[in-house]
Structures are given as C-alpha cells and as structure tokens.
Amino acid sequence: MKAAGGITSSAYKTMFAEYAHQRSRFASQLANMVVNYGGEPDDDGHAMKMFSRGWKGIEPAVMGGDNGAIFAECEDSEAKARNAYESVLEKTIPKDAAIVINQQYEQIVEAHARLQNLLEAYHLEHKN
C-alpha cells in the first residue's frame, strides 16, 4: 500500500492496492499451509518476510514522489518475489503445496511483467 501513497494516478493507486491485498492473501495462504503441515510460520506478525523484505525500498521511492522510481522499486521487488518462488518450486514439496505456490507464482510473474512494462513505458515517455 505504500507504493499507492506516492502515485497520483487513480488507476495506479488501484493497481498497487490490488497487489498489496494479493500479497497479503498469498502470505496468509502460505502461513496456513505451514500450520497445516505442523510447522509454525517463521515470522514476527507477517506471514511471509519475503514480501516485506522485497518491498523495503518502496518507502524512500514513494517519499520522493517520482513515478519512475516507484515503478523501478516495485518491479525490483516483484523480481525478488519471483526468484524466491522459483527457488521454492525447484525443491521437492508436497503436491498440494506446489499447486498453491505455482498459482501464486503465476500471478507474481504477471504482476512483474506488468510493472516491467510500466517502467519501460515511463522511461520511453521521459527519455528526453
């Protein structure tokens, strides 16, 4: 949600809010899965540190108010999330867990591609 705070476009605000809710839902699903397998989510109130660590550069970008910097930070964060999911999917995990993680991964890939396109379009528009 921090990314939405620095954006003036209502469409972008909506997009970032949707991604924030999606990531929260993903984290809850993963935490529940860990509990279902007899574990305890390794967190301090956040179901998955990967998301908060990946998006740690958002706040400074938002404070600067530069859409290009915000898009770049968000794209970088999604790339980190994508890489983390790929790392998990390379491991041997239970089939039902793999299904959930793969579904989330596909949505992360879509978000990453969308943010890459926004960043590229921003750079083209502000090239001169």
Beta strands, then each sheet from edge to edge (+ up, - down):
end
